[in-house]
Amino acid sequence: QVQLVESGGGLVQPGGSLRLSCAASGIFFSLYAMDWYRQAPGKQRELVAGITSGGSTKYADSVKGRFTISRDNAKNMVYLEMNSLKPEDTAVYYCNAKFGRSDIWGQGTQVTVSS
């Protein structure tokens, strides 16, 4: 079946790093644009980073220079490397896959940045 499963979230200190992973199954992964979104309590969901099927990347201004999105088509995986984390990065992070009519979401993984 079609599924995205995130992992790698957790509690980290300000200035620290985390690497989120998203494993895709049941899709022709290489055709999909892959995105990471996040949603903090009381806030709207926002696009954090995206990578197209061709490998082009885009980042929210708030994370540019700190986060890196990448994909490994051979492993059906997308990653979000998060460095220099700030308390305002605290949110549930969601993996998303889009191709044509298909719009698939993972279950989310909690990232908490706190001292």
SEGU-62504 format. One record per residue: residue number from 0; x, y, z of N, C-alpha, C in turn; residue in three letters. Coordinates in pm, whole numbers, plus 50000, padded with zeros to 5 digits. Layout:
BEGIN
 resi n.east n.north  n.up ca.east ca.north ca.up c.east c.north  c.up resn
  NUM      X       Y     Z       X        Y     Z      X       Y     Z  ALA
...
***
This chain:
BEGIN
 resi n.east n.north  n.up ca.east ca.north ca.up c.east c.north  c.up resn
    0  50082   49881 50000   50000    50000 50000  50087   50125 50000  GLN
    1  50023   50238 49970   50092    50365 49964  50113   50417 50106  VAL
    2  50236   50452 50138   50266    50494 50274  50393   50577 50279  GLN
    3  50393   50681 50363   50512    50755 50400  50529   50742 50551  LEU
    4  50649   50709 50594   50677    50693 50736  50798   50776 50773  VAL
    5  50775   50875 50861   50883    50961 50908  50951   50902 51030  GLU
    6  51076   50939 51047   51150    50903 51168  51257   51007 51192  SER
    7  51312   51006 51311   51424    51093 51344  51392   51212 51431  GLY
    8  51265   51233 51462   51229    51343 51549  51270   51317 51692  GLY
    9  51259   51420 51774   51294    51407 51913  51321   51541 51977  GLY
   10  51380   51536 52094   51416    51654 52171  51561   51688 52148  LEU
   11  51587   51814 52116   51723    51860 52090  51741   51999 52150  VAL
   12  51864   52029 52191   51894    52161 52246  51908   52265 52136  GLN
   13  51880   52392 52168   51907    52498 52070  52051   52491 52020  PRO
   14  52067   52510 51889   52197    52497 51827  52232   52357 51782  GLY
   15  52153   52260 51821   52179    52123 51786  52127   52086 51648  GLY
   16  52139   51958 51616   52103    51908 51484  52018   51782 51495  SER
   17  51933   51764 51396   51857    51641 51378  51848   51610 51230  LEU
   18  51838   51482 51199   51815    51438 51062  51685   51361 51057  ARG
   19  51587   51415 50987   51461    51346 50966  51468   51262 50841  LEU
   20  51405   51145 50846   51397    51056 50732  51252   51026 50701  SER
   21  51224   51004 50574   51091    50966 50528  51107   50852 50430  CYS
   22  51049   50738 50464   51054    50620 50379  50922   50606 50305  ALA
   23  50929   50597 50174   50811    50585 50089  50796   50442 50040  ALA
   24  50671   50397 50032   50641    50267 49976  50512   50275 49897  SER
   25  50498   50189 49798   50376    50182 49720  50360   50289 49614  GLY
   26  50466   50364 49585   50465    50467 49481  50588   50454 49394  ILE
   27  50577   50508 49272   50694    50519 49186  50768   50645 49232  PHE
   28  50854   50625 49329   50911    50734 49408  50979   50841 49324  PHE
   29  51054   50800 49224   51134    50895 49147  51050   50998 49072  SER
   30  50922   50972 49051   50834    51065 48982  50776   51174 49072  LEU
   31  50784   51155 49202   50716    51242 49297  50802   51358 49342  TYR
   32  50738   51474 49354   50798    51584 49428  50780   51556 49576  ALA
   33  50886   51577 49653   50884    51547 49795  50904   51676 49875  MET
   34  50822   51692 49976   50826    51813 50058  50824   51778 50206  ASP
   35  50881   51867 50285   50865    51865 50430  50784   51986 50473  TRP
   36  50679   51962 50548   50598    52065 50610  50613   52057 50761  TYR
   37  50575   52164 50828   50569    52159 50974  50450   52239 51024  ARG
   38  50404   52201 51140   50294    52271 51204  50319   52279 51354  GLN
   39  50328   52400 51403   50344    52425 51546  50208   52452 51607  ALA
   40  50193   52429 51738   50064    52456 51803  50017   52599 51781  PRO
   41  49892   52614 51737   49835    52745 51713  49882   52813 51587  GLY
   42  49960   52745 51506   50013    52803 51383  49961   52727 51261  LYS
   43  49966   52793 51146   49931    52728 51020  50043   52634 50977  GLN
   44  50003   52530 50904   50102    52444 50842  50183   52523 50741  ARG
   45  50313   52503 50739   50398    52574 50646  50493   52479 50575  GLU
   46  50521   52512 50452   50620    52438 50375  50759   52477 50422  LEU
   47  50836   52378 50461   50972    52400 50510  51073   52387 50397  VAL
   48  51062   52280 50321   51156    52252 50214  51093   52159 50114  ALA
   49  51135   52169 49990   51085    52082 49885  51195   52043 49789  GLY
   50  51177   51928 49727   51269    51881 49624  51187   51817 49513  ILE
   51  51213   51859 49390   51139    51808 49276  51195   51673 49232  THR
   52  51124   51610 49139   51173    51485 49083  51308   51503 49013  SER
   53  51334   51625 48965   51460    51656 48900  51570   51700 48994  GLY
   54  51540   51713 49123   51641    51746 49221  51652   51893 49258  GLY
   55  51565   51978 49202   51565    52119 49240  51509   52135 49380  SER
   56  51570   52221 49460   51530    52239 49599  51483   52381 49626  THR
   57  51399   52394 49729   51350    52523 49772  51327   52519 49922  LYS
   58  51350   52633 49988   51340    52639 50133  51263   52762 50178  TYR
   59  51194   52748 50289   51136    52863 50355  51248   52956 50401  ALA
   60  51222   53086 50396   51324    53183 50438  51372   53157 50581  ASP
   61  51283   53109 50666   51317    53089 50806  51418   52977 50829  SER
   62  51434   52888 50732   51525    52775 50749  51639   52775 50649  VAL
   63  51636   52865 50554   51738    52869 50449  51877   52886 50510  LYS
   64  51968   52803 50468   52103    52805 50521  52124   52715 50639  GLY
   65  52016   52668 50700   52024    52580 50817  51977   52438 50787  ARG
   66  51877   52426 50699   51818    52295 50667  51857   52255 50526  PHE
   67  51869   52125 50503   51897    52072 50371  51806   51953 50342  THR
   68  51734   51960 50231   51652    51848 50187  51728   51770 50081  ILE
   69  51715   51640 50085   51779    51555 49986  51693   51431 49963  SER
   70  51720   51361 49855   51646    51239 49827  51741   51133 49773  ARG
   71  51706   51009 49799   51780    50894 49748  51677   50806 49678  ASP
   72  51669   50820 49547   51567    50747 49472  51588   50596 49476  ASN
   73  51713   50553 49488   51741    50410 49495  51686   50348 49622  ALA
   74  51673   50429 49728   51623    50381 49856  51480   50425 49886  LYS
   75  51418   50500 49796   51285    50557 49818  51281   50637 49949  ASN
   76  51381   50722 49967   51394    50798 50091  51410   50947 50062  MET
   77  51355   51028 50148   51381    51171 50149  51424   51209 50290  VAL
   78  51516   51306 50298   51575    51344 50425  51563   51495 50447  TYR
   79  51563   51534 50571   51573    51674 50608  51680   51686 50716  LEU
   80  51795   51739 50678   51902    51766 50773  51878   51903 50833  GLU
   81  51866   51909 50964   51834    52032 51034  51950   52066 51126  MET
   82  52011   52180 51102   52124    52227 51181  52090   52360 51246  ASN
   83  52168   52397 51346   52151    52524 51417  52006   52545 51458  SER
   84  51950   52444 51519   51807    52446 51552  51775   52552 51656  LEU
   85  51657   52611 51639   51606    52717 51725  51476   52672 51789  LYS
   86  51441   52729 51904   51312    52694 51966  51194   52711 51872  PRO
   87  51198   52810 51784   51088    52832 51691  51077   52725 51583  GLU
   88  51174   52634 51575   51164    52519 51486  51078   52408 51545  ASP
   89  51040   52421 51670   50958    52320 51735  50824   52306 51663  THR
   90  50793   52184 51621   50671    52158 51544  50662   52009 51517  ALA
   91  50546   51967 51467   50534    51836 51406  50572   51849 51259  VAL
   92  50665   51767 51216   50714    51770 51079  50652   51657 51000  TYR
   93  50601   51691 50881   50531    51596 50796  50601   51582 50662  TYR
   94  50613   51461 50616   50661    51430 50483  50543   51425 50387  CYS
   95  50561   51479 50268   50454    51485 50168  50508   51448 50031  ASN
   96  50431   51370 49957   50466    51330 49821  50355   51369 49725  ALA
   97  50392   51433 49615   50292    51477 49517  50334   51438 49376  LYS
   98  50236   51385 49302   50252    51358 49160  50114   51349 49097  PHE
   99  50086   51440 49005   49954    51444 48944  49845   51459 49049  GLY
  100  49749   51366 49047   49640    51368 49144  49680   51314 49281  ARG
  101  49794   51251 49289   49836    51184 49411  49897   51284 49509  SER
  102  49850   51281 49632   49894    51370 49738  49896   51288 49867  ASP
  103  50014   51251 49910   50031    51154 50017  50102   51219 50135  ILE
  104  50054   51190 50253   50110    51248 50376  50154   51140 50473  TRP
  105  50264   51167 50541   50306    51082 50649  50233   51115 50778  GLY
  106  50265   51041 50882   50196    51057 51010  50250   51172 51094  GLN
  107  50367   51220 51060   50430    51328 51132  50526   51279 51239  GLY
  108  50627   51359 51266   50721    51331 51373  50749   51459 51450  THR
  109  50748   51450 51581   50762    51567 51667  50908   51607 51679  GLN
  110  50935   51734 51656   51066    51793 51682  51049   51900 51788  VAL
  111  51120   51886 51897   51115    51983 52006  51255   52037 52030  THR
  112  51270   52168 52020   51397    52235 52043  51384   52316 52171  VAL
  113  51452   52272 52274   51435    52332 52405  51559   52310 52490  SER
  114  51589   52409 52572   51695    52397 52670  51643   52347 52804  SER
***
